[in-house]
Amino acid sequence: MEMVSATLNAKGDFMTKEEFDAMVAAEEKRLGVGNQEFMQRHNEIMRMIDEARQNGGKSDGTDRTDGDAERSIQPDRDKL
Protein backbone atom coordinates (compact mmCIF):
# COMPACT_ATOMS: atom_id res chain seq x y z
CA MET A 1 0.00 0.00 0.00
CA GLU A 2 1.39 3.41 -0.97
CA MET A 3 1.65 6.12 1.66
CA VAL A 4 0.14 9.44 0.67
CA SER A 5 0.91 12.64 2.48
CA ALA A 6 -1.03 15.86 2.25
CA THR A 7 0.19 19.38 2.82
CA LEU A 8 -1.95 22.40 3.58
CA ASN A 9 -1.18 25.87 2.34
CA ALA A 10 -1.66 29.10 4.33
CA LYS A 11 -5.38 29.18 3.43
CA GLY A 12 -5.91 25.65 4.69
CA ASP A 13 -6.29 24.22 1.20
CA PHE A 14 -4.40 21.14 0.10
CA MET A 15 -1.29 21.80 -1.99
CA THR A 16 -0.27 19.90 -5.07
CA LYS A 17 3.19 18.34 -5.20
CA GLU A 18 4.23 21.11 -7.59
CA GLU A 19 2.98 23.82 -5.21
CA PHE A 20 4.75 22.14 -2.31
CA ASP A 21 8.01 21.85 -4.27
CA ALA A 22 7.77 25.53 -5.25
CA MET A 23 7.15 26.52 -1.63
CA VAL A 24 10.17 24.50 -0.44
CA ALA A 25 12.39 26.02 -3.15
CA ALA A 26 11.28 29.55 -2.20
CA GLU A 27 11.93 28.89 1.50
CA GLU A 28 15.37 27.42 0.79
CA LYS A 29 16.21 30.54 -1.22
CA ARG A 30 14.89 32.84 1.54
CA LEU A 31 16.98 31.05 4.16
CA GLY A 32 20.05 30.94 1.95
CA VAL A 33 20.36 27.17 2.31
CA GLY A 34 23.79 26.08 1.15
CA ASN A 35 25.44 29.51 1.12
CA GLN A 36 28.57 30.11 3.17
CA GLU A 37 26.88 31.98 6.03
CA PHE A 38 24.15 29.35 6.34
CA MET A 39 26.67 26.51 6.38
CA GLN A 40 28.88 28.26 8.96
CA ARG A 41 25.89 28.72 11.28
CA HIS A 42 24.76 25.14 10.67
CA ASN A 43 28.21 23.81 11.57
CA GLU A 44 28.35 26.02 14.68
CA ILE A 45 25.00 24.67 15.87
CA MET A 46 26.01 21.08 15.17
CA ARG A 47 29.25 21.55 17.17
CA MET A 48 27.23 22.95 20.08
CA ILE A 49 24.91 19.94 19.96
CA ASP A 50 27.86 17.55 19.96
CA GLU A 51 29.43 19.39 22.90
CA ALA A 52 26.20 19.28 24.85
CA ARG A 53 25.83 15.56 24.24
CA GLN A 54 29.41 14.87 25.27
CA ASN A 55 29.03 16.90 28.45
CA GLY A 56 25.68 15.39 29.40
CA GLY A 57 23.90 18.69 28.94
CA LYS A 58 20.17 19.20 28.79
CA SER A 59 18.42 20.72 25.80
CA ASP A 60 18.55 24.17 27.47
CA GLY A 61 22.35 24.02 27.43
CA THR A 62 22.81 23.75 31.19
CA ASP A 63 24.44 20.94 33.12
CA ARG A 64 22.12 18.04 33.77
CA THR A 65 22.42 18.24 37.54
CA ASP A 66 23.01 21.81 38.65
CA GLY A 67 21.23 23.99 36.05
CA ASP A 68 24.21 26.35 36.00
CA ALA A 69 23.33 28.95 33.37
CA GLU A 70 26.88 30.34 33.59
CA ARG A 71 28.12 27.26 31.74
CA SER A 72 25.32 27.40 29.20
CA ILE A 73 26.22 26.70 25.58
CA GLN A 74 23.24 28.68 24.30
CA PRO A 75 24.13 30.82 21.29
CA ASP A 76 24.03 34.59 21.32
CA ARG A 77 20.39 35.26 20.39
CA ASP A 78 21.42 38.40 18.44
CA LYS A 79 23.31 36.18 15.99
CA LEU A 80 20.35 33.91 15.24
C-alpha positions in Angstrom: 0.0 0.0 0.0 1.4 3.4 -1.0 1.7 6.1 1.7 0.1 9.4 0.7 0.9 12.6 2.5 -1.0 15.9 2.3 0.2 19.4 2.8 -2.0 22.4 3.6 -1.2 25.9 2.3 -1.7 29.1 4.3 -5.4 29.2 3.4 -5.9 25.6 4.7 -6.3 24.2 1.2 -4.4 21.1 0.1 -1.3 21.8 -2.0 -0.3 19.9 -5.1 3.2 18.3 -5.2 4.2 21.1 -7.6 3.0 23.8 -5.2 4.7 22.1 -2.3 8.0 21.8 -4.3 7.8 25.5 -5.2 7.1 26.5 -1.6 10.2 24.5 -0.4 12.4 26.0 -3.1 11.3 29.5 -2.2 11.9 28.9 1.5 15.4 27.4 0.8 16.2 30.5 -1.2 14.9 32.8 1.5 17.0 31.0 4.2 20.1 30.9 2.0 20.4 27.2 2.3 23.8 26.1 1.2 25.4 29.5 1.1 28.6 30.1 3.2 26.9 32.0 6.0 24.2 29.3 6.3 26.7 26.5 6.4 28.9 28.3 9.0 25.9 28.7 11.3 24.8 25.1 10.7 28.2 23.8 11.6 28.3 26.0 14.7 25.0 24.7 15.9 26.0 21.1 15.2 29.2 21.6 17.2 27.2 23.0 20.1 24.9 19.9 20.0 27.9 17.6 20.0 29.4 19.4 22.9 26.2 19.3 24.9 25.8 15.6 24.2 29.4 14.9 25.3 29.0 16.9 28.4 25.7 15.4 29.4 23.9 18.7 28.9 20.2 19.2 28.8 18.4 20.7 25.8 18.6 24.2 27.5 22.4 24.0 27.4 22.8 23.8 31.2 24.4 20.9 33.1 22.1 18.0 33.8 22.4 18.2 37.5 23.0 21.8 38.6 21.2 24.0 36.0 24.2 26.3 36.0 23.3 28.9 33.4 26.9 30.3 33.6 28.1 27.3 31.7 25.3 27.4 29.2 26.2 26.7 25.6 23.2 28.7 24.3 24.1 30.8 21.3 24.0 34.6 21.3 20.4 35.3 20.4 21.4 38.4 18.4 23.3 36.2 16.0 20.3 33.9 15.2 
